[in-house]
């Protein structure tokens, strides 16, 4: 069995669905269906009877719904620092725990309203973190590209 610790999770073990491979850097693990694995872990998290830990809350937000802290905060009507604090310290209020479970459940079930809101928030955040890089191409005039801020700095 493989102890799966992605995203800081400590209580997930894989019986199969992976391969151990040799790489130039040592042993590597290849997961066969990573999207399916993430979905089943998230479904297990929303169905567990105990409260979500901060790490589990973060996994649902970032892995399950691919939302930033700011994006989830907008959906919940709070500020991003509050979400960061819950994830870091592990003290998630009951209402937020339940709300995230419902949001993920509807997202996983294909609820188009929830999916479109999540997509819209993610798109807006991605656009906020982009630069327009303009360059002159000899004998062809000006060209522009949208570049993520992190890539533009590098």
C-alpha positions in Angstrom: 0.0 0.0 0.0 1.1 3.6 -0.7 0.7 6.3 1.9 -0.9 9.2 -0.2 0.1 12.5 1.4 -0.8 14.9 -1.4 -2.0 18.3 -0.1 -0.9 17.3 3.4 -3.4 14.5 3.9 -2.2 12.0 6.4 -5.0 9.4 6.5 -5.2 8.2 2.9 -3.7 4.9 1.6 -3.8 3.5 -1.9 -4.1 -0.2 -2.4 -3.6 0.0 -6.2 -4.0 2.4 -9.1 -0.4 3.5 -9.1 3.0 2.4 -10.3 6.4 2.8 -8.8 8.9 4.0 -11.4 12.6 4.6 -11.4 13.6 8.2 -12.4 16.9 9.9 -12.7 16.1 11.4 -9.3 15.2 8.2 -7.5 11.9 6.4 -7.0 8.8 8.1 -8.5 5.1 7.3 -8.2 2.7 7.5 -11.2 -1.0 7.6 -10.4 -3.2 6.1 -13.1 -6.3 8.3 -12.8 -5.4 11.3 -10.7 -8.7 13.2 -11.4 -10.7 10.1 -10.3 -8.6 9.7 -7.2 -9.0 13.3 -6.2 -12.8 13.1 -6.6 -13.1 9.9 -4.6 -11.0 11.4 -1.8 -13.1 14.6 -1.8 -16.3 12.5 -1.7 -15.0 10.5 1.3 -14.1 13.8 3.1 -17.6 15.3 2.6 -19.2 12.1 3.8 -17.1 11.6 7.0 -19.0 12.2 10.2 -16.4 14.2 12.0 -15.5 17.9 11.4 -13.1 18.7 8.6 -9.6 19.5 9.6 -7.9 22.5 8.1 -5.9 20.3 5.7 -9.0 18.5 4.6 -10.8 21.8 4.1 -7.9 23.0 1.9 -7.8 19.8 -0.1 -11.5 20.1 -0.9 -11.1 23.8 -1.9 -7.8 23.5 -3.9 -7.8 19.9 -5.2 -11.5 19.3 -5.4 -12.8 22.6 -6.7 -9.6 24.2 -7.9 -10.4 27.4 -6.1 -8.0 29.9 -4.4 -8.6 31.0 -0.9 -9.8 34.3 -2.2 -12.2 32.6 -4.6 -13.8 30.5 -1.9 -13.9 33.5 0.4 -15.9 35.4 -2.3 -18.4 32.5 -2.5 -18.8 32.4 1.3 -19.0 36.2 1.7 -15.9 36.4 3.9 -12.3 37.6 3.4 -9.4 35.3 2.1 -7.4 35.7 5.4 -10.3 34.0 7.3 -10.1 31.0 4.9 -6.2 31.0 5.3 -6.6 31.0 9.1 -9.0 28.1 9.1 -6.8 26.0 6.9 -3.6 26.8 8.9 -5.0 26.4 12.4 -7.6 23.7 11.6 -10.4 25.4 13.4 -13.2 25.5 10.8 -16.6 26.8 12.0 -19.4 24.4 11.6 -21.3 26.6 9.2 -18.2 26.8 6.9 -17.6 23.0 7.1 -21.2 22.3 6.1 -21.1 25.0 3.3 -18.0 23.6 1.8 -19.4 20.1 1.9 -22.5 21.2 0.1 -20.6 23.3 -2.5 -18.3 20.3 -3.3 -21.2 17.9 -3.4 -23.1 20.0 -5.9 -19.9 20.7 -7.9 -19.1 16.9 -8.1 -22.7 16.1 -9.0 -22.5 18.5 -12.0 -24.7 21.3 -10.7 -24.3 23.8 -13.5 -25.0 26.9 -11.4 -22.3 26.0 -8.9 -19.9 24.9 -11.6 -20.4 28.2 -13.6 -19.8 30.3 -10.4 -16.6 28.4 -9.6 -15.4 28.7 -13.2 -16.2 32.4 -13.3 -14.4 33.1 -10.1 -11.3 31.1 -11.2 -11.3 32.8 -14.6 -11.4 36.3 -13.1 -8.6 35.5 -10.6 -6.5 34.1 -13.5 -7.0 37.3 -15.5 -6.1 39.5 -12.5 -2.8 37.7 -12.3 -1.9 38.2 -16.0 0.1 40.8 -17.8 -0.2 41.9 -21.4 3.3 41.6 -22.8 3.7 43.5 -26.1 6.7 43.1 -28.4 7.6 44.4 -31.8 8.3 41.8 -34.4 10.6 43.0 -37.1 8.7 43.8 -40.3 5.5 42.4 -38.9 4.4 45.1 -36.4 3.4 44.7 -32.8 2.2 41.4 -31.1 0.7 40.9 -27.7 0.5 37.9 -25.4 -1.3 37.3 -22.1 1.3 36.0 -19.6 0.8 34.8 -16.0 2.5 37.3 -13.6 4.7 34.6 -12.1 6.0 33.6 -15.5 6.5 37.2 -16.6 8.8 37.8 -13.6 10.9 34.7 -14.2 
